[in-house]
Amino acid sequence: MSARVRLRTGLGLLAGTQVVLGLWILLLPEWFWKWPWVSHLPPYSEHLLQDSGGASLASPWCCARRWRRWSGGWY
């Protein structure tokens, strides 16, 4: 397996995880906040979660651009 294939696979896994996390945060912020590893953070703030969810959805877009660039498109 070439390095390019491994990198593209890693980018795909990262992008998929970020999409799921970002949609979860944006669509169900209170349910996301109830997870034990999240509720130890500062008090619940819907605005903070919307910003985090938006950032989580921006990351896959960047991964997709890099993926396309490696395959010869979207310069």
KAUR-V111660 format. One record per residue. PHI is phi in whole degrees, 0 to 359 (NA if undefined). NEAR is the number of other C-alpha atoms within 8 Angstrom. D_CENTER is the distance of its C-alpha to the mean C-alpha in Angstrom with 1 decimal. Layout:
PHI_NEAR_D_CENTER, PHI_NEAR_D_CENTER
This chain:
NA_4_25.7, 282_5_25.2, 297_6_22.8, 296_7_21.2, 295_8_20.5, 296_9_19.1, 295_8_16.7, 293_9_15.7, 295_8_15.2, 298_8_13.0, 297_11_10.8, 296_10_10.8, 295_8_9.9, 297_10_7.0, 296_13_5.8, 297_9_7.1, 296_8_5.8, 293_12_2.0, 296_11_4.6, 298_8_6.9, 296_10_5.9, 297_14_5.5, 293_11_8.6, 299_11_10.2, 294_13_10.2, 287_11_11.5, 272_6_13.9, 227_9_15.2, 296_12_15.0, 291_6_18.3, 292_7_17.6, 297_10_14.4, 294_9_16.7, 283_8_19.4, 296_8_17.7, 302_6_20.0, 282_5_17.6, 260_9_16.1, 291_11_19.6, 278_6_21.1, 282_5_19.3, 305_5_21.3, 306_5_22.6, 303_6_20.5, 220_6_19.5, 297_7_18.0, 297_6_17.5, 299_7_15.5, 292_11_13.2, 296_11_12.9, 296_8_12.1, 295_10_9.4, 296_14_7.9, 296_10_8.6, 295_9_7.2, 293_12_3.6, 275_12_5.0, 284_8_6.9, 300_10_5.2, 296_13_5.6, 297_9_8.8, 296_8_9.9, 297_12_9.6, 294_11_11.6, 297_9_14.1, 293_8_14.7, 302_10_15.1, 295_10_17.6, 296_10_19.3, 292_8_20.1, 265_6_21.6, 99_6_23.8, 235_7_22.4, 50_6_20.8, 269_3_22.3
